[in-house]
């Protein structure tokens, strides 16, 4: 694809070469993400961060990525702080706010809402999650993490064995990741969920058409016994009609150190898009995994900044100027040693 000036709305926009390009740029962003160097390549540019659903990592990660490139961030969080509560349409909102911004990141609870907004926007729009539909930047950072974790073991994405565990019906992160994996070869995917929260059939069919092996099961122990990645997701409580309905499924597929030791291969990587639900009734990834070196969830979150910096640099066409606008940092920074 031509990145310059483009919206980033769906995994369907990318081919394998595009993914490689994004990852190459993400790799080059490491000195800036780790604050070893400072770049002002986007000095004067403004990101409109519009989040109409709760978010911690995604919202701050996008803002941090833009700040690290030298840009400024303006935020709207929640419907109650926007004119949408007064009846303003997405079209009008997009026409106005795109006049105040150079690029916009948007999250909205309705499927297709970000694409509708982008149609009216005068600047590029990046999808930060639209309902249960897609979350393309999360899928990109997930795959980037998979690539790095496998590379440390001398492996590549082709031939990956992965188990996706939990709420696969409403989990937009796993929807986008599965679509992204269709660009690679010989993937073995095990889908672990209650029947009621199974992966949508259209996505399963898409993976099988790509030549991948797809196994659907509700047996956690057997599913994680021969995989490279165990990717857990929380129950998407906000997608259910009531909390009580969500509670029927909460805590079904818990992973702790004892289960990991008994069933997983020694180098199985544990991933989760976060937030992990650590309440007693859920506890999908137990705190006793925190010292497990194969728990990659925090490396995963760190990688989100790299990938989002890459997307901004590509969409705003400054990749070749990042280093030219850089200097050494002048403050103490403990991240430098990482």
C-alpha positions in Angstrom: 0.0 0.0 0.0 1.0 3.7 -0.3 1.2 4.7 3.4 1.6 8.5 2.9 -1.7 10.2 3.8 -3.6 6.9 4.1 -6.1 5.8 6.8 -5.2 2.7 8.8 -8.5 1.1 9.3 -8.2 -2.6 8.7 -5.7 -5.5 8.5 -7.2 -6.1 5.0 -5.3 -3.1 3.7 -1.9 -4.8 4.2 0.0 -7.4 2.2 3.1 -9.2 3.6 5.5 -6.6 2.1 3.6 -3.8 4.0 4.0 -5.7 7.2 7.7 -6.1 6.6 8.0 -2.4 5.9 6.1 -1.4 9.1 8.4 -3.8 11.2 11.6 -2.4 9.6 10.5 1.1 10.6 9.5 0.0 14.1 12.9 -1.5 14.6 14.5 1.8 13.7 12.4 3.6 16.3 14.0 1.7 19.2 16.6 4.4 20.1 13.8 7.0 20.4 11.3 4.7 22.3 14.0 3.9 24.8 14.9 7.6 25.0 18.5 7.1 23.9 17.9 9.8 21.4 15.3 12.5 20.9 13.8 13.4 17.5 11.6 16.4 16.7 10.6 15.3 13.2 6.9 15.9 13.9 7.4 19.2 15.8 4.3 21.4 15.2 2.1 18.4 14.2 -1.0 17.6 16.2 -2.6 14.2 16.9 -6.3 14.2 17.7 -6.7 11.3 20.1 -10.4 10.5 20.2 -11.4 7.7 22.5 -15.1 7.0 23.1 -14.4 3.8 25.0 -12.3 3.3 28.1 -8.6 2.8 27.2 -5.3 3.0 29.0 -2.6 1.3 27.0 -3.8 2.1 23.5 -4.7 5.8 24.1 -1.5 6.5 26.0 0.6 4.4 23.6 -0.6 6.4 20.6 0.0 9.7 22.4 3.4 8.6 23.6 4.4 7.5 20.1 3.4 10.8 18.7 5.2 12.8 21.5 8.4 10.7 20.9 8.4 11.9 17.3 8.1 15.5 18.5 4.4 16.1 18.0 1.7 17.3 20.3 -1.5 15.5 21.4 -5.0 16.7 22.0 -7.5 14.2 23.5 -11.2 13.6 23.8 -12.1 10.7 26.2 -15.7 9.5 26.5 -18.9 10.6 24.9 -19.8 12.8 27.9 -16.9 15.2 27.0 -17.8 15.5 23.3 -20.5 17.2 21.3 -21.8 13.8 20.2 -23.9 13.9 23.4 -25.6 16.9 21.9 -26.5 15.0 18.8 -23.6 15.9 16.5 -23.0 13.3 13.8 -19.7 11.5 13.2 -19.6 13.3 9.8 -19.7 16.8 11.4 -17.3 15.7 14.2 -14.8 14.5 11.6 -15.0 17.6 9.4 -14.4 19.9 12.3 -11.7 18.0 14.3 -9.7 17.0 11.2 -9.3 20.8 10.7 -7.6 20.9 14.1 -5.3 17.9 13.6 -2.7 16.5 11.3 -3.7 12.9 12.1 -6.5 11.3 14.2 -6.6 8.1 16.2 -10.1 7.0 17.1 -11.8 4.3 19.2 -15.5 3.9 19.2 -17.9 1.2 20.4 -19.8 0.7 17.1 -18.5 -1.5 14.4 -17.6 0.4 11.2 -17.8 3.8 13.1 -14.1 4.6 12.5 -14.4 4.0 8.8 -17.5 6.2 8.7 -15.5 8.9 10.5 -12.6 8.5 8.2 -14.8 9.0 5.1 -15.5 12.6 6.3 -12.0 13.3 7.7 -9.6 15.7 5.9 -6.6 14.0 7.5 -5.5 10.4 8.0 -7.4 8.3 10.6 -6.0 5.4 12.5 -8.4 2.8 14.0 -7.9 2.4 17.7 -10.7 -0.2 17.9 -14.2 -0.2 16.6 -16.5 -2.3 18.7 -16.0 -6.0 18.3 -14.7 -5.5 14.7 -11.0 -4.8 14.4 -8.0 -3.4 16.3 -5.3 -3.2 13.5 -2.5 -1.5 15.5 -2.9 -4.1 18.3 -2.6 -6.9 15.8 0.5 -5.4 14.3 2.2 -5.0 17.7 1.1 -8.6 18.6 2.7 -9.9 15.4 5.7 -7.7 15.9 6.1 -9.3 19.4 5.6 -12.8 18.0 8.3 -12.1 15.5 10.8 -10.8 18.1 10.0 -13.6 20.6 10.5 -16.3 17.9 13.6 -14.7 16.5 15.2 -15.0 19.9 14.7 -18.7 19.6 15.9 -18.9 15.9 12.4 -19.2 14.5 10.2 -17.3 12.0 6.5 -16.6 11.9 6.0 -19.1 9.1 5.3 -22.4 10.8 4.0 -20.7 14.0 1.9 -22.8 16.4 -0.4 -20.5 18.4 -3.3 -21.0 20.8 -5.8 -18.2 21.1 -7.7 -18.5 24.4 -10.8 -16.9 25.9 -13.4 -14.6 24.4 -12.9 -15.1 20.7 -16.3 -13.9 19.7 -16.0 -10.4 20.9 -12.2 -10.0 21.1 -11.3 -7.6 18.3 -7.6 -8.1 19.0 -7.8 -11.8 18.1 -10.0 -11.1 15.1 -7.4 -8.7 13.6 -4.5 -11.0 14.5 -6.1 -14.0 12.8 -6.6 -11.9 9.6 -3.0 -10.8 9.8 -1.7 -14.4 10.2 -3.4 -15.2 6.9 -0.5 -13.4 5.2 1.9 -16.1 6.4 2.5 -19.7 5.7 1.8 -23.0 7.5 0.3 -21.6 10.7 -1.3 -24.0 13.2 -4.0 -22.2 15.2 -5.9 -23.6 18.1 -9.0 -21.7 19.1 -9.9 -22.3 22.8 -13.2 -20.9 24.0 -16.6 -21.7 25.3 -18.9 -22.7 22.4 -20.9 -19.5 23.0 -17.8 -17.3 22.6 -16.2 -19.1 19.6 -14.3 -17.3 16.9 -16.7 -16.0 14.1 -17.0 -18.6 11.4 -16.1 -16.2 8.6 -12.6 -15.7 10.2 -12.1 -19.4 10.7 -13.0 -19.9 7.0 -10.6 -17.2 6.0 -7.7 -18.9 7.9 -8.5 -22.2 6.4 -8.6 -20.7 2.9 -5.1 -19.4 3.6 -4.0 -23.0 4.1 -3.7 -22.9 7.8 -4.6 -25.7 10.2 -7.4 -24.5 12.6 -8.5 -26.5 15.6 -11.6 -25.5 17.6 -11.8 -26.8 21.2 -12.7 -25.9 24.8 -9.9 -28.1 26.3 -7.2 -25.7 27.6 -4.7 -28.3 28.8 -4.3 -30.1 25.6 -4.4 -26.9 23.5 -1.3 -25.4 25.1 0.8 -28.5 25.2 2.4 -28.0 21.8 2.4 -24.3 20.9 5.0 -21.6 20.5 2.5 -18.9 21.7 -0.3 -19.1 24.3 -2.3 -15.9 23.7 -5.0 -15.3 26.3 -7.8 -12.7 26.2 -10.2 -11.4 28.8 -14.0 -11.8 28.7 -15.2 -8.6 26.9 -17.7 -7.7 29.6 -18.6 -4.4 27.8 -20.0 -6.4 24.8 -22.5 -8.4 26.9 -26.0 -7.3 27.7 -25.4 -7.6 31.5 -22.5 -8.2 33.8 -24.2 -11.4 35.0 -24.1 -12.8 31.5 -20.3 -12.1 31.2 -19.8 -13.7 34.6 -21.0 -17.1 33.2 -17.7 -17.3 31.3 -15.3 -15.5 33.5 -12.4 -17.6 34.8 -13.1 -20.5 32.5 -9.5 -20.7 31.1 -7.1 -19.7 33.8 -3.4 -20.0 33.3 -1.0 -20.1 36.2 2.6 -21.3 36.8 1.5 -24.8 37.8 -0.6 -25.3 34.7 2.2 -23.8 32.6 4.8 -26.1 34.0 2.6 -29.2 33.7 1.3 -28.6 30.1 3.4 -26.1 28.2 6.7 -26.6 26.5 9.6 -24.9 28.3 9.8 -22.0 25.9 6.1 -21.3 25.2 5.6 -17.6 25.2 2.6 -16.2 27.0 0.9 -13.2 25.5 -2.2 -11.0 26.3 -3.4 -7.7 24.8 -4.1 -6.3 28.3 -5.7 -5.4 30.5 -5.7 -8.8 32.1 -8.5 -9.3 34.5 -6.8 -10.0 37.8 -10.0 -10.1 39.9 -10.4 -13.3 41.9 -13.3 -14.5 39.7 -11.3 -14.2 36.5 -7.5 -14.2 37.1 -7.0 -15.3 33.5 -3.2 -14.9 33.9 -2.2 -15.5 37.5 0.3 -13.1 39.1 2.5 -16.1 39.9 3.5 -15.9 36.2 5.0 -12.5 36.6 8.5 -13.9 37.1 8.3 -16.3 34.3 10.7 -15.1 31.6 8.3 -16.3 28.9 5.6 -13.9 30.0 5.8 -11.4 27.2 2.8 -9.2 28.1 4.8 -6.2 29.1 7.3 -6.5 26.2 4.1 -6.6 24.1 2.9 -3.3 25.5 6.4 -1.7 25.0 6.3 -2.9 21.4 3.1 -1.0 20.9 4.9 2.3 21.1 7.4 1.2 18.4 4.7 0.0 16.0 2.6 3.1 16.5 5.6 5.4 16.0 6.2 3.5 12.7 2.6 4.0 11.6 2.8 7.8 12.3 6.2 8.1 10.5 4.9 6.2 7.5 1.5 7.9 7.2 3.0 11.4 7.7 6.0 10.5 5.4 8.8 11.4 7.7 10.6 8.0 7.9 13.7 9.3 6.1 13.9 12.5 8.3 13.6 11.0 11.8 17.4 10.6 12.3 18.1 14.0 10.7 16.0 15.7 13.3 17.5 13.9 16.3 20.0 14.5 19.1 21.2 12.9 22.3 19.0 13.0 25.4 20.2 15.3 28.2 18.5 13.7 31.2 19.0 10.5 33.3 17.1 7.7 31.8 17.0 4.2 33.3 15.5 2.8 30.0 18.8 3.4 28.2 20.3 0.2 29.8 17.4 -2.1 28.6 
